[in-house]
Structures are given as C-alpha cells and as structure tokens.
Amino acid sequence: MTEIDTEKKTLNSPIVSRRLKGLMAENDMTVSDLSNKMDLPHSVLAMKISGQIEWLFLEAICVVKHLGFSEFKEVFPEIYDYILKT
C-alpha cells in the first residue's frame, strides 16, 4: 500500500500506471509513440509510467485525451484511488 510521508509530502512507494500500460498494449502504442505525441523524452515518460517520477496533472490529462477517454480514473485508477484515500 502506498503511504504518504506527511512531513515531506512525498510518496513512500511509487504508483505504477498499470492500467495505462494495458491500454497502450491494447492500442499497439509504444512509449515512444506516446512520448512523441506529448513532446516528452521517451525516458521521462517511461519513468512516469513506472512510478519513478510523479505525473503532472496536465500531463496525465493529455494522456487521457490522447487515448480517447474523458475520465481521469479510466486511465489512471491507481492515482485516482490514491488521491481518494489521502
């Protein structure tokens, strides 16, 4: 379970975007494809997906739109659930 350190306001464990990985596979989309659409370096996007770097809200919304969804929680349920619990 992901916990937050209230002193530092940081996550103690990463939130991996598993649903996003699945959606990308279903749509035959690579990290390179998505990084090109978002104008982000491939390595940065890969680190965000794996939870090594936190997503900026606007970046996450951009991913949602690129995949054709309208709800944040449809693409990032792990982050959505985490936010509801804190």
C-alpha positions as CSV (number, residue, x, y, z in Angstrom):
1,M,0.0,0.0,0.0
2,T,1.3,3.4,-0.9
3,E,1.7,5.8,2.1
4,I,2.5,9.4,2.3
5,D,5.1,11.0,4.5
6,T,3.2,14.0,5.9
7,E,6.5,15.7,7.0
8,K,7.9,15.7,3.5
9,K,4.7,15.4,1.5
10,T,6.2,12.6,-0.7
11,L,5.2,9.1,-1.6
12,N,6.9,6.3,0.2
13,S,6.4,3.9,-2.7
14,P,5.8,4.5,-6.4
15,I,2.4,4.4,-8.1
16,V,2.8,2.3,-11.2
17,S,0.4,3.1,-14.0
18,R,-0.6,-0.5,-14.7
19,R,-3.9,0.4,-16.5
20,L,-2.1,2.8,-18.8
21,K,0.4,0.1,-19.7
22,G,-2.6,-2.2,-20.6
23,L,-4.3,0.5,-22.6
24,M,-1.1,1.2,-24.5
25,A,-0.7,-2.5,-25.3
26,E,-4.4,-2.8,-26.4
27,N,-3.9,0.1,-28.8
28,D,-0.5,-1.1,-30.1
29,M,1.0,2.1,-28.7
30,T,4.6,2.2,-27.6
31,V,6.1,4.6,-25.0
32,S,7.9,6.2,-28.0
33,D,4.6,6.8,-29.8
34,L,3.0,8.4,-26.7
35,S,6.1,10.4,-25.8
36,N,6.2,11.8,-29.4
37,K,2.5,12.9,-29.1
38,M,3.2,14.5,-25.7
39,D,6.6,16.1,-26.7
40,L,8.3,14.4,-23.7
41,P,11.5,12.5,-23.8
42,H,11.0,8.7,-24.0
43,S,12.9,8.1,-20.8
44,V,10.9,10.7,-18.8
45,L,7.6,9.1,-19.9
46,A,8.9,5.6,-19.1
47,M,9.8,6.8,-15.6
48,K,6.4,8.4,-15.1
49,I,4.6,5.2,-16.2
50,S,6.8,3.1,-13.8
51,G,6.2,5.5,-10.9
52,Q,9.8,6.8,-10.6
53,I,8.7,10.3,-11.4
54,E,5.3,11.8,-10.4
55,W,2.9,12.8,-13.1
56,L,1.9,16.5,-13.5
57,F,-1.8,16.8,-13.7
58,L,-1.8,18.4,-17.2
59,E,0.4,15.6,-18.5
60,A,-1.9,12.9,-17.2
61,I,-5.0,14.7,-18.7
62,C,-3.1,14.9,-22.0
63,V,-2.6,11.1,-21.9
64,V,-6.3,10.6,-21.1
65,K,-7.2,12.7,-24.2
66,H,-4.7,11.0,-26.5
67,L,-6.1,7.6,-25.6
68,G,-9.7,8.8,-26.3
69,F,-11.0,8.8,-22.8
70,S,-12.8,11.5,-20.9
71,E,-12.4,10.4,-17.3
72,F,-9.0,10.5,-15.5
73,K,-9.9,7.4,-13.4
74,E,-10.4,5.3,-16.6
75,V,-6.7,5.6,-17.4
76,F,-5.1,6.3,-14.0
77,P,-7.2,4.3,-11.5
78,E,-4.2,3.8,-9.3
79,I,-3.6,7.5,-8.9
80,Y,-7.3,8.3,-8.6
81,D,-7.7,5.7,-5.8
82,Y,-4.6,7.0,-4.0
83,I,-6.0,10.6,-4.1
84,L,-9.3,9.5,-2.7
85,K,-7.6,7.7,0.2
86,T,-5.4,10.7,1.3
